[in-house]
Amino acid sequence: MPSERRIIPIKTTTRDDQIHAVSPAPTFENNATLTGLAAPPPLALYVHWPWCVKKCPYCDFNSHEAKAEVDEAAYLAALIADLEAALPHIWNRPITSIFIGGGTPSLMSAETADALLAAIRMRVPLHADAEITLEANPGTAEAEKFKAFRAAGVNRLSLGIQSFNDEKLKALGRIHDSREARLAIDLALTHFARVNIDLMYALPQQSLAETEHDIDNAIASGASHLSAYHLTLEPNTPFHHTPPPLPDDDIAADMQEMIEAKLATAGFIHYETSAFAKPGEQCRHNLNYWAFGDYLGIGAGAHSKLSNHADIWREARHRHPRAYMSGAMCGDFISARQTISAPDLPGEFMMNALRLTNGFPLRLFTERTGLPLTTIEKSALAARRDGLLETVEDTLRPTQQGQRFLNQLLARFLAD
């Protein structure tokens, strides 16, 4: 959520055994006189590659099947023009991370990736140790380019494995099989010190044992980061129009608990709703999203969240690649721009920060929204009374009950 991922809490069912002890009540200082941001938050860059080989029936991301050869030079030129047009909003702000998402960015040539990253370095200050992630799907044609992507400056690879079960991969409409998945992981680990595996669970007719098999394979792969997503039936997707037979909520909850237990035993930290990492291997780009940092999104359909001392706003680029590249000819990239109003800011912040299992320092709310802590006092205290929130020193975080029922917790902070 994004990677350019939407923020979707895990879907679970009511469980009596999730009740957690309530910690001491938080103390909220009255900072009512504070207005605006004292300083802009860290800034990340998201680059969207909108093409893929085949659209999966569960996917609601802005991806388009490449029915003809993609004009990579034209799209690269549009991306560079988009970045240049955005420079006045981010002038002299260093980029902490870059995420190239899609679609299937590994379909681009290594030459295009190299030219893209070179163009970014020439136009914005990039941290010397910036995390640069590229999404890839298994398959020989893409895997052969891993070495060249690493030479271009990509230092983290995110592989869309989804499952190690051939039957489940077929049900998901994936174009790779389990053998190609394992080969892609092995090759990625040859060239990248940091590799993420995307998996999904609660798949069509999936059993608990099949989910366990997927997790065991992911652990054994040697990848240092794992994203485990509950399959959701998103509107305007084939799976939504014709739902496949899915495990019921109780089985899905058992899957989630098994995944968490297995990964904890294997030394993974469950640091965000759907994210698990070995110590020090957390995705820095996504952590910036969840801490309500800023990000500039360039490319077809990319989204941005940007701040200055007075305002926080969101932008969206033209969604279709043709419209985006046509707009680039006249400097027309933005399809929508909206300032986030003060009543909406608490919900916007919490929708991100409460996905973090360790929560956030209380000071971060004011630093990232410009609002006093009193703004969320009533909602936070009510959530605490219901066992959904707790405080540890100066940190506000969801209890295990709050993690299980994140939608219920987040609703406390949304504007009417």
C-alpha positions as semicolon CSV with decimal commas, in nm:
position;residue;x (nm);y (nm);z (nm)
1;M;0,000;0,000;0,000
2;P;0,167;0,122;-0,128
3;S;0,510;-0,018;-0,314
4;E;0,203;0,135;-0,468
5;R;-0,015;-0,093;-0,263
6;R;-0,353;0,002;-0,129
7;I;-0,393;-0,010;0,248
8;I;-0,611;-0,316;0,306
9;P;-0,630;-0,460;0,659
10;I;-0,627;-0,837;0,691
11;K;-0,977;-0,982;0,700
12;T;-1,037;-1,204;1,002
13;T;-1,319;-1,322;1,221
14;T;-1,417;-1,253;1,582
15;R;-1,207;-1,448;1,832
16;D;-1,254;-1,455;2,211
17;D;-0,891;-1,552;2,268
18;Q;-0,757;-1,222;2,132
19;I;-0,843;-1,013;2,441
20;H;-0,531;-0,831;2,560
21;A;-0,450;-0,664;2,889
22;V;-0,496;-0,287;2,874
23;S;-0,195;-0,071;2,955
24;P;-0,195;0,265;3,136
25;A;-0,382;0,546;2,965
26;P;-0,180;0,771;2,734
27;T;-0,110;1,127;2,837
28;F;-0,197;1,380;2,569
29;E;-0,035;1,721;2,584
30;N;-0,241;2,019;2,480
31;N;-0,065;2,157;2,171
32;A;-0,368;2,341;2,044
33;T;-0,164;2,643;1,941
34;L;0,049;2,441;1,697
35;T;-0,043;2,477;1,330
36;G;0,128;2,348;1,018
37;L;0,433;2,127;0,987
38;A;0,759;2,230;1,151
39;A;0,947;2,045;0,875
40;P;0,853;1,821;0,583
41;P;0,878;1,446;0,653
42;P;1,116;1,209;0,472
43;L;1,052;1,180;0,097
44;A;1,040;0,860;-0,110
45;L;0,999;0,817;-0,486
46;Y;0,760;0,568;-0,647
47;V;0,788;0,487;-1,020
48;H;0,504;0,298;-1,188
49;W;0,555;0,058;-1,479
50;P;0,198;-0,015;-1,596
51;W;0,247;-0,317;-1,825
52;C;0,233;-0,690;-1,753
53;V;0,218;-1,006;-1,961
54;K;-0,125;-1,108;-1,835
55;K;-0,373;-0,942;-1,599
56;C;-0,446;-1,166;-1,300
57;P;-0,816;-1,209;-1,211
58;Y;-0,768;-1,078;-0,854
59;C;-0,559;-0,772;-0,948
60;D;-0,705;-0,422;-0,917
61;F;-0,375;-0,237;-0,960
62;N;-0,323;-0,010;-1,258
63;S;-0,177;-0,275;-1,487
64;H;-0,235;-0,334;-1,857
65;E;-0,155;-0,636;-2,070
66;A;0,120;-0,551;-2,317
67;K;-0,050;-0,659;-2,640
68;A;0,223;-0,504;-2,854
69;E;0,585;-0,404;-2,803
70;V;0,609;-0,130;-2,542
71;D;0,773;0,195;-2,655
72;E;1,011;0,208;-2,360
73;A;1,192;0,517;-2,486
74;A;0,869;0,716;-2,503
75;Y;0,760;0,604;-2,157
76;L;1,103;0,680;-2,012
77;A;1,089;1,028;-2,162
78;A;0,746;1,080;-2,003
79;L;0,874;0,965;-1,663
80;I;1,166;1,207;-1,679
81;A;0,940;1,495;-1,784
82;D;0,701;1,405;-1,500
83;L;0,983;1,413;-1,247
84;E;1,110;1,746;-1,378
85;A;0,761;1,899;-1,359
86;A;0,738;1,792;-0,993
87;L;1,075;1,935;-0,890
88;P;0,936;2,268;-0,758
89;H;0,734;2,072;-0,498
90;I;1,032;1,870;-0,371
91;W;1,324;2,102;-0,439
92;N;1,642;2,005;-0,249
93;R;1,460;1,736;-0,049
94;P;1,670;1,417;-0,046
95;I;1,511;1,093;-0,168
96;T;1,539;0,819;0,094
97;S;1,415;0,529;-0,121
98;I;1,292;0,441;-0,470
99;F;1,033;0,173;-0,545
100;I;0,970;0,067;-0,906
101;G;0,634;-0,109;-0,906
102;G;0,370;-0,220;-1,148
103;G;0,249;-0,401;-1,347
104;T;0,566;-0,599;-1,396
105;P;0,866;-0,363;-1,396
106;S;1,107;-0,651;-1,463
107;L;0,966;-0,656;-1,817
108;M;1,156;-0,335;-1,891
109;S;1,498;-0,372;-2,044
110;A;1,803;-0,340;-1,825
111;E;1,907;-0,045;-2,042
112;T;1,582;0,135;-1,960
113;A;1,625;0,066;-1,589
114;D;1,979;0,201;-1,600
115;A;1,872;0,515;-1,789
116;L;1,582;0,571;-1,550
117;L;1,795;0,554;-1,237
118;A;2,065;0,769;-1,396
119;A;1,804;1,033;-1,484
120;I;1,672;1,030;-1,126
121;R;2,022;1,073;-0,980
122;M;2,084;1,370;-1,209
123;R;1,769;1,553;-1,096
124;V;1,718;1,486;-0,727
125;P;1,953;1,435;-0,430
126;L;1,956;1,064;-0,350
127;H;2,074;0,927;-0,016
128;A;2,402;0,741;-0,052
129;D;2,245;0,430;0,102
130;A;1,901;0,473;-0,057
131;E;1,695;0,156;-0,082
132;I;1,606;0,095;-0,449
133;T;1,348;-0,180;-0,499
134;L;1,222;-0,331;-0,823
135;E;0,923;-0,566;-0,847
136;A;0,971;-0,878;-1,056
137;N;0,776;-1,189;-1,146
138;P;0,930;-1,534;-1,187
139;G;1,012;-1,643;-1,538
140;T;1,332;-1,703;-1,730
141;A;1,304;-1,399;-1,956
142;E;1,298;-1,161;-1,659
143;A;1,529;-1,357;-1,429
144;E;1,813;-1,336;-1,682
145;K;1,814;-0,960;-1,630
146;F;1,860;-0,967;-1,253
147;K;2,236;-0,918;-1,276
148;A;2,191;-0,618;-1,506
149;F;1,929;-0,463;-1,277
150;R;2,173;-0,492;-0,987
151;A;2,446;-0,324;-1,194
152;A;2,203;-0,040;-1,272
153;G;2,167;0,034;-0,901
154;V;1,869;-0,172;-0,788
155;N;1,963;-0,315;-0,446
156;R;1,641;-0,487;-0,339
157;L;1,419;-0,722;-0,540
158;S;1,054;-0,799;-0,464
159;L;0,930;-1,123;-0,622
160;G;0,560;-1,188;-0,686
161;I;0,563;-1,559;-0,598
162;Q;0,208;-1,580;-0,445
163;S;0,225;-1,958;-0,398
164;F;0,452;-2,260;-0,443
165;N;0,154;-2,477;-0,537
166;D;0,104;-2,521;-0,913
167;E;-0,270;-2,576;-0,876
168;K;-0,311;-2,256;-0,676
169;L;-0,092;-2,059;-0,918
170;K;-0,315;-2,171;-1,202
171;A;-0,627;-2,072;-1,007
172;L;-0,474;-1,727;-0,953
173;G;-0,405;-1,686;-1,324
174;R;-0,028;-1,668;-1,272
175;I;0,193;-1,743;-1,572
176;H;0,474;-1,911;-1,374
177;D;0,490;-2,243;-1,194
178;S;0,652;-2,347;-0,866
179;R;0,975;-2,458;-1,035
180;E;1,019;-2,116;-1,197
181;A;0,941;-1,952;-0,863
182;R;1,221;-2,139;-0,687
183;L;1,466;-2,072;-0,970
184;A;1,383;-1,699;-0,963
185;I;1,440;-1,682;-0,586
186;D;1,774;-1,862;-0,611
187;L;1,890;-1,634;-0,891
188;A;1,770;-1,322;-0,710
189;L;1,964;-1,418;-0,399
190;T;2,273;-1,460;-0,615
191;H;2,264;-1,093;-0,712
192;F;2,071;-0,918;-0,433
193;A;2,143;-0,919;-0,061
194;R;1,783;-0,813;0,008
195;V;1,496;-1,009;-0,147
196;N;1,125;-0,996;-0,064
197;I;0,874;-1,270;-0,146
198;D;0,507;-1,181;-0,193
199;L;0,271;-1,462;-0,090
200;M;-0,107;-1,478;-0,066
201;Y;-0,320;-1,701;0,150
202;A;-0,689;-1,791;0,177
203;L;-0,664;-1,886;-0,190
204;P;-0,938;-2,072;-0,380
205;Q;-1,004;-2,403;-0,200
206;Q;-0,677;-2,370;-0,008
207;S;-0,632;-2,585;0,301
208;L;-0,438;-2,499;0,614
209;A;-0,179;-2,763;0,519
210;E;-0,132;-2,606;0,175
211;T;-0,079;-2,264;0,333
212;E;0,176;-2,416;0,570
213;H;0,357;-2,571;0,273
214;D;0,385;-2,226;0,110
215;I;0,520;-2,067;0,428
216;D;0,769;-2,349;0,482
217;N;0,898;-2,304;0,127
218;A;0,926;-1,928;0,174
219;I;1,125;-1,970;0,496
220;A;1,353;-2,230;0,337
221;S;1,417;-2,004;0,035
222;G;1,655;-1,777;0,227
223;A;1,466;-1,455;0,151
224;S;1,496;-1,200;0,433
225;H;1,154;-1,039;0,387
226;L;0,810;-1,186;0,337
227;S;0,481;-1,012;0,259
228;A;0,179;-1,234;0,332
229;Y;-0,150;-1,097;0,197
230;H;-0,500;-1,230;0,251
231;L;-0,660;-1,271;-0,092
232;T;-0,936;-1,011;-0,122
233;L;-1,204;-0,985;-0,389
234;E;-1,160;-0,631;-0,513
235;P;-1,437;-0,450;-0,706
236;N;-1,407;-0,446;-1,084
237;T;-1,201;-0,763;-1,099
238;P;-1,300;-1,100;-1,250
239;F;-1,277;-1,262;-0,906
240;H;-1,525;-1,006;-0,773
241;H;-1,771;-1,065;-1,056
242;T;-1,736;-1,444;-1,037
243;P;-1,603;-1,530;-0,691
244;P;-1,402;-1,851;-0,662
245;P;-1,465;-2,088;-0,368
246;L;-1,260;-1,947;-0,080
247;P;-1,185;-2,072;0,273
248;D;-1,427;-1,941;0,535
249;D;-1,324;-1,672;0,782
250;D;-1,238;-1,914;1,063
251;I;-1,001;-2,113;0,840
252;A;-0,847;-1,789;0,709
253;A;-0,790;-1,676;1,069
254;D;-0,623;-2,008;1,146
255;M;-0,399;-1,953;0,841
256;Q;-0,303;-1,608;0,961
257;E;-0,216;-1,730;1,310
258;M;-0,014;-2,020;1,169
259;I;0,179;-1,785;0,940
260;E;0,263;-1,552;1,229
261;A;0,374;-1,838;1,454
262;K;0,586;-2,009;1,188
263;L;0,763;-1,689;1,087
264;A;0,826;-1,588;1,448
265;T;0,989;-1,924;1,513
266;A;1,203;-1,873;1,201
267;G;1,331;-1,538;1,333
268;F;1,108;-1,303;1,133
269;I;0,976;-0,986;1,297
270;H;0,607;-0,918;1,230
271;Y;0,647;-0,542;1,195
272;E;0,340;-0,450;0,989
273;T;-0,001;-0,602;0,922
274;S;0,118;-0,809;0,626
275;A;0,497;-0,771;0,647
276;F;0,760;-0,991;0,814
277;A;1,137;-0,939;0,807
278;K;1,459;-1,066;0,955
279;P;1,611;-0,807;1,193
280;G;1,725;-0,501;1,000
281;E;1,560;-0,615;0,676
282;Q;1,236;-0,416;0,701
283;C;1,133;-0,241;0,380
284;R;1,239;0,121;0,434
285;H;1,026;0,249;0,147
286;N;0,705;0,104;0,289
287;L;0,797;0,208;0,642
288;N;0,795;0,565;0,513
289;Y;0,438;0,515;0,385
290;W;0,322;0,374;0,717
291;A;0,488;0,653;0,915
292;F;0,291;0,905;0,703
293;G;0,602;1,023;0,523
294;D;0,589;1,194;0,186
295;Y;0,621;1,019;-0,148
296;L;0,626;1,142;-0,504
297;G;0,468;0,903;-0,752
298;I;0,553;0,928;-1,121
299;G;0,420;0,713;-1,403
300;A;0,075;0,615;-1,528
301;G;-0,175;0,608;-1,241
302;A;0,089;0,680;-0,975
303;H;-0,020;0,852;-0,654
304;S;0,166;1,106;-0,442
305;K;0,132;1,240;-0,090
306;L;0,328;1,563;-0,042
307;S;0,366;1,827;0,226
308;N;0,492;2,178;0,277
309;H;0,479;2,395;0,588
310;A;0,113;2,482;0,533
311;D;-0,057;2,197;0,347
312;I;-0,063;1,821;0,291
313;W;-0,208;1,705;-0,038
314;R;-0,252;1,400;-0,260
315;E;-0,210;1,377;-0,637
316;A;-0,289;1,114;-0,899
317;R;-0,140;1,082;-1,248
318;H;-0,342;0,996;-1,558
319;R;-0,423;0,629;-1,527
320;H;-0,397;0,490;-1,879
321;P;-0,046;0,474;-2,029
322;R;-0,161;0,637;-2,356
323;A;-0,325;0,927;-2,173
324;Y;-0,022;0,964;-1,950
325;M;0,227;0,973;-2,237
326;S;0,002;1,205;-2,441
327;G;-0,018;1,440;-2,145
328;A;0,358;1,437;-2,115
329;M;0,380;1,615;-2,449
330;C;0,218;1,923;-2,298
331;G;0,316;1,887;-1,934
332;D;-0,026;1,755;-1,831
333;F;0,042;1,473;-1,585
334;I;-0,201;1,527;-1,297
335;S;-0,555;1,390;-1,318
336;A;-0,652;1,485;-0,960
337;R;-0,509;1,690;-0,674
338;Q;-0,670;1,737;-0,334
339;T;-0,558;1,899;-0,011
340;I;-0,622;1,676;0,290
341;S;-0,850;1,865;0,526
342;A;-0,779;1,889;0,898
343;P;-1,080;1,668;0,991
344;D;-0,951;1,395;0,756
345;L;-0,587;1,404;0,867
346;P;-0,625;1,189;1,183
347;G;-0,789;0,910;0,984
348;E;-0,533;0,938;0,704
349;F;-0,248;0,917;0,955
350;M;-0,398;0,627;1,151
351;M;-0,484;0,430;0,836
352;N;-0,110;0,403;0,787
353;A;0,054;0,421;1,130
354;L;-0,170;0,167;1,302
355;R;-0,064;-0,099;1,053
356;L;0,270;-0,100;1,236
357;T;0,258;-0,367;1,505
358;N;0,482;-0,158;1,732
359;G;0,275;0,153;1,666
360;F;0,425;0,500;1,655
361;P;0,579;0,759;1,891
362;L;0,310;1,001;2,004
363;R;0,518;1,297;1,884
364;L;0,500;1,160;1,528
365;F;0,130;1,245;1,499
366;T;0,196;1,618;1,542
367;E;0,518;1,608;1,338
368;R;0,343;1,452;1,038
369;T;-0,003;1,616;1,054
370;G;0,061;1,954;1,219
371;L;-0,230;1,882;1,454
372;P;-0,220;1,868;1,836
373;L;-0,251;1,531;2,007
374;T;-0,576;1,650;2,164
375;T;-0,727;1,598;1,817
376;I;-0,720;1,220;1,864
377;E;-0,752;1,203;2,242
378;K;-1,121;1,106;2,261
379;S;-1,096;0,837;1,992
380;A;-0,773;0,694;2,133
381;L;-0,910;0,667;2,485
382;A;-1,226;0,495;2,359
383;A;-1,019;0,247;2,159
384;R;-0,803;0,184;2,465
385;R;-1,109;0,111;2,681
386;D;-1,217;-0,147;2,423
387;G;-0,879;-0,317;2,433
388;L;-0,778;-0,213;2,081
389;L;-0,496;0,031;2,171
390;E;-0,224;0,042;2,434
391;T;0,067;0,265;2,526
392;V;0,421;0,161;2,597
393;E;0,615;0,458;2,730
394;D;0,553;0,730;2,465
395;T;0,434;0,492;2,193
396;L;0,075;0,429;2,089
397;R;0,019;0,089;1,931
398;P;-0,258;-0,158;1,851
399;T;-0,300;-0,447;2,092
400;Q;-0,315;-0,794;1,940
401;Q;-0,691;-0,750;1,949
402;G;-0,649;-0,424;1,760
403;Q;-0,427;-0,593;1,502
404;R;-0,687;-0,864;1,448
405;F;-0,969;-0,613;1,405
406;L;-0,786;-0,329;1,238
407;N;-1,090;-0,208;1,044
408;Q;-1,279;-0,164;1,370
409;L;-0,988;0,024;1,525
410;L;-0,933;0,253;1,227
411;A;-1,302;0,345;1,213
412;R;-1,259;0,523;1,549
413;F;-1,040;0,787;1,383
414;L;-1,226;0,847;1,056
415;A;-1,412;1,174;1,007
416;D;-1,791;1,147;0,996
